[in-house]
Amino acid sequence: MLKHIIAFILISLAVVLFASVFQHGLDYLLTAHAWTANQLKLIFSGSQAADIIRQILALFAIPLIITLIPVAIYWFAKRGWLPWAMEIFWIMWFVQTALVVMQASPLKK
């Protein structure tokens, strides 16, 4: 438990100290999501079902690509599966989904 508290404090300190860097990273993530969604418009028709599928694929693609980078590096180094690959994917998916929802929220200032 003490390790978790120390990790929480250190990560919070890093976020406070490097907030502008994290903000740029999150902006790039949103930009990549928007670009992916726009590219998928070229493939799918304009129907409501196709739009839902396009949005789902756009939410899935960026976390998958970001997760595949450390997975590939680990695989080339150890010739095995990265132990926390799915956790990395879910965290990236959650962050991206939260950003997309916040961007579309009517509560924005």
C-alpha positions in Angstrom: 0.0 0.0 0.0 2.8 2.4 0.8 4.3 1.8 -2.7 1.0 2.8 -4.3 0.8 6.0 -2.2 4.4 6.9 -3.1 3.8 6.1 -6.8 0.6 8.2 -6.7 2.5 11.2 -5.2 5.4 10.9 -7.7 3.1 10.6 -10.7 1.0 13.6 -9.4 4.2 15.6 -9.0 5.3 14.7 -12.6 1.9 15.7 -13.9 2.1 19.1 -12.1 5.6 19.8 -13.2 5.2 18.6 -16.8 1.6 19.7 -17.4 2.3 21.5 -20.7 4.2 18.4 -22.1 1.2 16.2 -21.2 -1.2 18.7 -22.7 0.7 18.6 -26.0 0.7 14.8 -25.9 -3.0 14.7 -25.3 -3.5 17.2 -28.1 -1.6 15.0 -30.5 -3.7 12.0 -29.3 -6.9 13.9 -30.2 -5.4 15.0 -33.5 -4.5 11.5 -34.4 -8.0 10.3 -33.5 -9.6 13.0 -35.6 -7.3 12.2 -38.6 -8.1 8.5 -38.3 -11.9 9.2 -38.1 -11.6 11.4 -41.2 -9.7 8.8 -43.1 -12.3 6.2 -42.2 -14.9 8.4 -43.8 -13.4 7.6 -47.1 -14.1 3.9 -46.6 -17.6 4.0 -45.0 -20.8 5.4 -46.4 -22.7 8.2 -44.8 -25.3 6.0 -43.1 -25.9 6.0 -39.4 -24.7 2.4 -39.0 -21.5 3.1 -41.0 -20.9 6.2 -38.8 -21.1 4.2 -35.6 -18.7 1.5 -37.0 -16.3 4.3 -38.1 -16.4 5.9 -34.7 -15.7 2.5 -33.0 -12.8 1.7 -35.3 -11.4 5.2 -34.7 -11.5 4.7 -31.0 -9.9 1.3 -31.4 -7.1 2.1 -33.9 -5.0 4.7 -32.0 -4.7 2.8 -28.7 -3.9 -0.4 -30.7 -1.1 1.4 -32.7 0.3 3.0 -29.6 0.3 -0.3 -27.8 1.9 -2.2 -30.6 5.0 0.0 -30.4 6.2 -1.2 -26.9 4.9 -4.7 -27.7 7.1 -4.8 -30.9 10.1 -3.5 -29.0 9.7 -6.0 -26.2 9.1 -8.8 -28.7 12.3 -8.0 -30.6 14.3 -7.8 -27.4 12.9 -10.8 -25.5 11.1 -12.8 -28.2 8.0 -13.0 -26.0 4.7 -11.2 -25.3 4.8 -8.0 -23.3 3.2 -8.9 -20.0 1.1 -5.7 -19.6 0.1 -5.2 -23.2 -3.6 -5.3 -22.6 -3.3 -3.0 -19.6 -1.5 -0.5 -21.8 -4.2 -0.8 -24.5 -7.0 -0.3 -22.0 -5.3 2.7 -20.4 -4.7 4.3 -23.8 -8.3 3.5 -24.8 -9.7 5.0 -21.6 -7.6 8.2 -22.0 -8.6 8.7 -25.6 -12.2 8.0 -25.0 -12.3 10.5 -22.1 -10.7 13.1 -24.3 -13.2 12.5 -27.1 -16.1 12.7 -24.7 -14.8 15.8 -23.1 -14.2 17.4 -26.5 -17.8 16.7 -27.5 -19.3 17.7 -24.1 -21.8 20.5 -24.1 -20.4 21.6 -20.7 -17.2 23.0 -22.2 -16.4 26.6 -21.3 
